[in-house]
């Protein structure tokens, strides 16, 4: 079995961490945060997942910085995941563009992408109780698990 790693940056309501844990468990992958892993260690994995919440249309900076600092690789696969206040297939493609472009430039083949709603209390919406309360919910976590099952063919 190939070695798998899931790297997640999640801090606000830990939305993305919930998704990361489901994916990591299903793939029997190691789970780390950007500040807790040695960049050189990442190249020892065959499949690496990169995830964070979305801020202003892109992943949070710590995950983008980690990706930018990666060495160039060959024959390595990656997947991308996120949670966000506003979501949908087209939005995911747009939100993931910056991270996807960095990973491709580093030589990674992107084998899957996943996004779901996350509870958000940023900005003025906190005064109205936030958006997507209770998300990710059990249905979102089940979809993340299904996504991970689909990735098993790569490991």
N, C-alpha and C positions, 0 to 999 in steps of 0.2 A: 504494500500500500504506500502511496506517495505521501509525503509530509505536507500537512496543511496548517496554515496560520490565518487567524482572523485578527486584524488590527482595527481597533475602534477608538474614536474620540467622542465621548458623550459626557455632557456635564450639566445641562440645564435641568431636565426632568428625567434624565437617564433613559430616554426613549430609545435611542439607537443602541445603547448597551443591552436593552432587553432583546432586540432583534439579533444582535451579535451573539448573545449567549445561546439563543435557539439554534442559530446556524452552526456555531462552533460545536455544540453538543451533538447535533445531527451528523456533522462531518468528522467527529472525534478530533477536532482541531485544537491547537493551542490558541489561547485568547490573550492578547496583549494590548496595551495602550501605547501610543506613539512615544511617550517619554520613558517607557519601561523596556524598550527593545533596542538592541544594538543593530544598527543599519546593516552591518556585514552579516549578521545572523539571518536576516531575511532571505538572502540568496540561497540558504540551505533548504528552503521550502519549495515545493513544486507548484503549489497552488496557494495564493495569498488573497485574502479578502480585505478590502479597505473600506471603512465606513465611518460616517459622521453625520451629524445633523446638517441641515442646509441653512445657510445664512446669506441673505442677499443673492440668492441664485447660484450658490456653489457650496461645496463642503467647507466645514470649519477649517481655519488656517492650519492647525497642527497636523491634520491628515494630509493636506496639500504640501506642507513643508516636508513631511516625512517622504512623500512620494518624490518630490523634487530632489531630495538628497540621496535617493536610491542609486546604486550603481547600475550600469547598463547590463542586461542579462540576455540570455538566449534560451529558448525552449522553456519558458516559465509562463504560467497562467495566473490570471488575476480575475477577481470579481469585485464589483462595486455595490455598496448598499447605502441607504440613507433613510432618515425620517425627516418629514418637513410639514409645515403648517398647510401648505398648498401642494397638492400632489395630483398625479395623473401620468399617463404614459409619456405624453409630449413634454410635460414639465420635468419628469425624471431625466429624459434624454438631455434636456437643456441644463438642468441642475448638475448632472454628472459630467458634463462636457470638459470642464477644467481638469478634474481628476483623471478622466479617461484619457485626455490628450497627454498628460504628463506620463501616465503609465505606459501608453503606447510608445511614447518617445524613449522610454527606458527599456523597451523590448518586450514588454508583457503582452500576451494575447488575452484580450478581455473575453471571458467565456460566459458571463452573465451579469445582469444588473437587477437590483431589487430596490423598491422604495415603498413606503407606506406612510400614512399620516402619523404625526406625533403631536402630543399635547404641547401647546405653545402659549406662553404668557409674556412674550416680548412686547415692548413698546406700549402703546395705549390700550391694546387689547386686554391687558391684565386687569384693567378697570371694569371690564365686561365679563370677567371669569375665564378669559382665554379662549382658545380655539382647540377643537378636537379633544375635549376632555375625555379621559379614559382610553386614549389611544397611545401606543398601539394596544389593541384589545385582543382577546383570545382569537378572533378571526384573523387579525393581522399576523399574530404569532404563528398561526397554522399556515398561512400563506408563506411566511418566512421559512417554515419547516419544509414545505413543498418545494420552495426555491432551492433549499439546501439538498434535498433529495435529488433534484435535477442536476446538481453539481457533482454528485457522486460518480457519475460516468467519467469524470476527469481525474479521479483519484483511484 
